[in-house]
Amino acid sequence: MRRLHLLLPVLLLALVSLLPGAALAASSGQALEIYYTANTNGEYDPCPS
Amino acid sequence: MGGLARRAGFIESKRTEAEKGVVRLFVAGPFELAAPDGGKVPAMRAPGAVARAHAAMRYDAMLLTPADLALVGDSAPKGLARWTTAPMQTKGEILARSGLRIAFVRFPMPTGPDGRPTEQQTREVVAEGFHLRGEADVVIGISPWGMSAEQAFLGHFSGSAQPFDVLLGGGAGPGHGGKMAAGGFTAWLRPYVQGKAVHVIRLENIPKRQRQSQVKREVDVRFDVVSLDDKISADRVVDTLLAPARASN
């Protein structure tokens, strides 16, 4: 019985971590960095025909 | 040519230098090999070597134009071959990285008057963007349309739902260091001439951004430009690959 009391909080924590909200909280704050190269040229025409 | 080896060194350093909670993608846009105006470029001296150098950089996404393909030739090196398909068609795909689903839409080469996209091409791009928005956390467009057409395209969406979180531009018209467009919804970037720098867009809090998809997002976006100067070490493998190009100088 005493062992069950010790295990109960651990089991509850494990269950909570499986909830979708917890998964979202864990993934919030994720950042995306895009490193980009390409080629451009010329002058910009502000009044294109 | 030295810039390309330094670019490879920079990309490799960022690829191996992990930052917790950050997904990094390396993208090469239009006209990496050819010039947008059909003029002479260094890659013409040894296109095979330059193509192998680009293949060695293992981009996460790339857009090759018909002009780029003409330089690569029929036998594109492994690593570039997958990007040589259908430059005249809108093509979208989703990459999964560390729990994020990132959609890329490669814009087709414009076939309208004055080198601008047709209405049909614009409709296809918009439809593909909205389609992938339902499946991805972030939607990124890669465009060879040029500055004027890209600006007009983004202008259509001011004050209304926009399919693209990011528009990576290229082609005719000058580059800029990055700006918010489409009513503050889309981060728009056009690199400087001939890939002499690596441009960076950082989007913060991706899941939060997705839930607030109609809100202006300036606070969550950061632009940066990294000059490929002597402070950045050249990648030895790419430097060796480029030896034939240097020899033909």
HADDOCK unambig.tbl for C-alpha pairs under 7 A between the chains (distance, minus, plus):
assign (segid A and resid 28 and name CA) (segid B and resid 205 and name CA) 5.78 0.50 0.50
assign (segid A and resid 28 and name CA) (segid B and resid 206 and name CA) 6.86 0.50 0.50
assign (segid A and resid 28 and name CA) (segid B and resid 207 and name CA) 5.53 0.50 0.50
assign (segid A and resid 28 and name CA) (segid B and resid 208 and name CA) 6.47 0.50 0.50
assign (segid A and resid 29 and name CA) (segid B and resid 204 and name CA) 6.52 0.50 0.50
assign (segid A and resid 29 and name CA) (segid B and resid 205 and name CA) 4.03 0.50 0.50
assign (segid A and resid 29 and name CA) (segid B and resid 206 and name CA) 6.64 0.50 0.50
assign (segid A and resid 30 and name CA) (segid B and resid 21 and name CA) 4.83 0.50 0.50
assign (segid A and resid 30 and name CA) (segid B and resid 22 and name CA) 5.83 0.50 0.50
assign (segid A and resid 30 and name CA) (segid B and resid 204 and name CA) 6.49 0.50 0.50
assign (segid A and resid 30 and name CA) (segid B and resid 205 and name CA) 5.07 0.50 0.50
assign (segid A and resid 30 and name CA) (segid B and resid 206 and name CA) 5.68 0.50 0.50
assign (segid A and resid 31 and name CA) (segid B and resid 21 and name CA) 6.17 0.50 0.50
assign (segid A and resid 31 and name CA) (segid B and resid 22 and name CA) 4.67 0.50 0.50
assign (segid A and resid 31 and name CA) (segid B and resid 23 and name CA) 6.21 0.50 0.50
assign (segid A and resid 31 and name CA) (segid B and resid 202 and name CA) 6.87 0.50 0.50
assign (segid A and resid 31 and name CA) (segid B and resid 203 and name CA) 5.53 0.50 0.50
assign (segid A and resid 31 and name CA) (segid B and resid 204 and name CA) 4.43 0.50 0.50
assign (segid A and resid 31 and name CA) (segid B and resid 205 and name CA) 5.53 0.50 0.50
assign (segid A and resid 31 and name CA) (segid B and resid 206 and name CA) 5.96 0.50 0.50
assign (segid A and resid 32 and name CA) (segid B and resid 22 and name CA) 5.64 0.50 0.50
assign (segid A and resid 32 and name CA) (segid B and resid 23 and name CA) 4.82 0.50 0.50
assign (segid A and resid 32 and name CA) (segid B and resid 24 and name CA) 5.95 0.50 0.50
assign (segid A and resid 32 and name CA) (segid B and resid 202 and name CA) 5.61 0.50 0.50
assign (segid A and resid 32 and name CA) (segid B and resid 203 and name CA) 5.13 0.50 0.50
assign (segid A and resid 32 and name CA) (segid B and resid 204 and name CA) 6.59 0.50 0.50
assign (segid A and resid 33 and name CA) (segid B and resid 22 and name CA) 6.94 0.50 0.50
assign (segid A and resid 33 and name CA) (segid B and resid 23 and name CA) 6.11 0.50 0.50
assign (segid A and resid 33 and name CA) (segid B and resid 24 and name CA) 4.74 0.50 0.50
assign (segid A and resid 33 and name CA) (segid B and resid 25 and name CA) 6.26 0.50 0.50
assign (segid A and resid 33 and name CA) (segid B and resid 200 and name CA) 6.67 0.50 0.50
assign (segid A and resid 33 and name CA) (segid B and resid 201 and name CA) 5.66 0.50 0.50
assign (segid A and resid 33 and name CA) (segid B and resid 202 and name CA) 4.34 0.50 0.50
assign (segid A and resid 33 and name CA) (segid B and resid 203 and name CA) 6.41 0.50 0.50
assign (segid A and resid 34 and name CA) (segid B and resid 24 and name CA) 5.93 0.50 0.50
assign (segid A and resid 34 and name CA) (segid B and resid 25 and name CA) 4.91 0.50 0.50
assign (segid A and resid 34 and name CA) (segid B and resid 26 and name CA) 6.00 0.50 0.50
assign (segid A and resid 34 and name CA) (segid B and resid 200 and name CA) 5.51 0.50 0.50
assign (segid A and resid 34 and name CA) (segid B and resid 201 and name CA) 5.21 0.50 0.50
assign (segid A and resid 34 and name CA) (segid B and resid 202 and name CA) 6.40 0.50 0.50
assign (segid A and resid 35 and name CA) (segid B and resid 25 and name CA) 6.10 0.50 0.50
assign (segid A and resid 35 and name CA) (segid B and resid 26 and name CA) 4.83 0.50 0.50
assign (segid A and resid 35 and name CA) (segid B and resid 27 and name CA) 6.06 0.50 0.50
assign (segid A and resid 35 and name CA) (segid B and resid 198 and name CA) 6.39 0.50 0.50
assign (segid A and resid 35 and name CA) (segid B and resid 199 and name CA) 5.73 0.50 0.50
assign (segid A and resid 35 and name CA) (segid B and resid 200 and name CA) 4.69 0.50 0.50
assign (segid A and resid 35 and name CA) (segid B and resid 201 and name CA) 6.82 0.50 0.50
assign (segid A and resid 36 and name CA) (segid B and resid 26 and name CA) 6.16 0.50 0.50
assign (segid A and resid 36 and name CA) (segid B and resid 27 and name CA) 4.92 0.50 0.50
assign (segid A and resid 36 and name CA) (segid B and resid 28 and name CA) 5.80 0.50 0.50
assign (segid A and resid 36 and name CA) (segid B and resid 198 and name CA) 5.86 0.50 0.50
assign (segid A and resid 36 and name CA) (segid B and resid 199 and name CA) 5.14 0.50 0.50
assign (segid A and resid 36 and name CA) (segid B and resid 200 and name CA) 6.20 0.50 0.50
assign (segid A and resid 37 and name CA) (segid B and resid 27 and name CA) 6.64 0.50 0.50
assign (segid A and resid 37 and name CA) (segid B and resid 28 and name CA) 5.05 0.50 0.50
assign (segid A and resid 37 and name CA) (segid B and resid 29 and name CA) 6.00 0.50 0.50
assign (segid A and resid 37 and name CA) (segid B and resid 191 and name CA) 6.13 0.50 0.50
assign (segid A and resid 37 and name CA) (segid B and resid 195 and name CA) 5.66 0.50 0.50
assign (segid A and resid 37 and name CA) (segid B and resid 198 and name CA) 5.57 0.50 0.50
assign (segid A and resid 37 and name CA) (segid B and resid 199 and name CA) 6.40 0.50 0.50
assign (segid A and resid 38 and name CA) (segid B and resid 28 and name CA) 5.73 0.50 0.50
assign (segid A and resid 38 and name CA) (segid B and resid 29 and name CA) 4.39 0.50 0.50
assign (segid A and resid 38 and name CA) (segid B and resid 30 and name CA) 5.45 0.50 0.50
assign (segid A and resid 38 and name CA) (segid B and resid 31 and name CA) 6.19 0.50 0.50
assign (segid A and resid 38 and name CA) (segid B and resid 32 and name CA) 5.36 0.50 0.50
assign (segid A and resid 38 and name CA) (segid B and resid 170 and name CA) 5.94 0.50 0.50
assign (segid A and resid 38 and name CA) (segid B and resid 191 and name CA) 5.89 0.50 0.50
assign (segid A and resid 38 and name CA) (segid B and resid 195 and name CA) 5.72 0.50 0.50
assign (segid A and resid 39 and name CA) (segid B and resid 30 and name CA) 6.31 0.50 0.50
assign (segid A and resid 39 and name CA) (segid B and resid 31 and name CA) 5.21 0.50 0.50
assign (segid A and resid 39 and name CA) (segid B and resid 32 and name CA) 5.70 0.50 0.50
assign (segid A and resid 39 and name CA) (segid B and resid 170 and name CA) 5.70 0.50 0.50
assign (segid A and resid 39 and name CA) (segid B and resid 171 and name CA) 6.11 0.50 0.50
assign (segid A and resid 39 and name CA) (segid B and resid 191 and name CA) 6.45 0.50 0.50
assign (segid A and resid 39 and name CA) (segid B and resid 192 and name CA) 6.83 0.50 0.50
assign (segid A and resid 39 and name CA) (segid B and resid 193 and name CA) 5.44 0.50 0.50
assign (segid A and resid 39 and name CA) (segid B and resid 194 and name CA) 4.94 0.50 0.50
assign (segid A and resid 39 and name CA) (segid B and resid 195 and name CA) 5.77 0.50 0.50
assign (segid A and resid 40 and name CA) (segid B and resid 36 and name CA) 6.58 0.50 0.50
assign (segid A and resid 40 and name CA) (segid B and resid 170 and name CA) 5.26 0.50 0.50
assign (segid A and resid 40 and name CA) (segid B and resid 171 and name CA) 4.61 0.50 0.50
assign (segid A and resid 40 and name CA) (segid B and resid 172 and name CA) 5.63 0.50 0.50
assign (segid A and resid 40 and name CA) (segid B and resid 173 and name CA) 6.00 0.50 0.50
assign (segid A and resid 40 and name CA) (segid B and resid 174 and name CA) 5.71 0.50 0.50
assign (segid A and resid 40 and name CA) (segid B and resid 175 and name CA) 6.05 0.50 0.50
assign (segid A and resid 40 and name CA) (segid B and resid 191 and name CA) 6.57 0.50 0.50
assign (segid A and resid 40 and name CA) (segid B and resid 192 and name CA) 6.21 0.50 0.50
assign (segid A and resid 40 and name CA) (segid B and resid 193 and name CA) 4.93 0.50 0.50
assign (segid A and resid 40 and name CA) (segid B and resid 194 and name CA) 6.74 0.50 0.50
assign (segid A and resid 41 and name CA) (segid B and resid 36 and name CA) 6.71 0.50 0.50
assign (segid A and resid 41 and name CA) (segid B and resid 171 and name CA) 6.59 0.50 0.50
assign (segid A and resid 41 and name CA) (segid B and resid 172 and name CA) 5.26 0.50 0.50
assign (segid A and resid 41 and name CA) (segid B and resid 173 and name CA) 5.04 0.50 0.50
assign (segid A and resid 41 and name CA) (segid B and resid 174 and name CA) 5.14 0.50 0.50
assign (segid A and resid 41 and name CA) (segid B and resid 193 and name CA) 5.70 0.50 0.50
assign (segid A and resid 42 and name CA) (segid B and resid 172 and name CA) 6.02 0.50 0.50
assign (segid A and resid 42 and name CA) (segid B and resid 173 and name CA) 4.72 0.50 0.50
assign (segid A and resid 42 and name CA) (segid B and resid 174 and name CA) 5.62 0.50 0.50
assign (segid A and resid 43 and name CA) (segid B and resid 173 and name CA) 5.23 0.50 0.50
assign (segid A and resid 43 and name CA) (segid B and resid 174 and name CA) 5.77 0.50 0.50
assign (segid A and resid 44 and name CA) (segid B and resid 173 and name CA) 4.96 0.50 0.50
assign (segid A and resid 44 and name CA) (segid B and resid 174 and name CA) 6.23 0.50 0.50
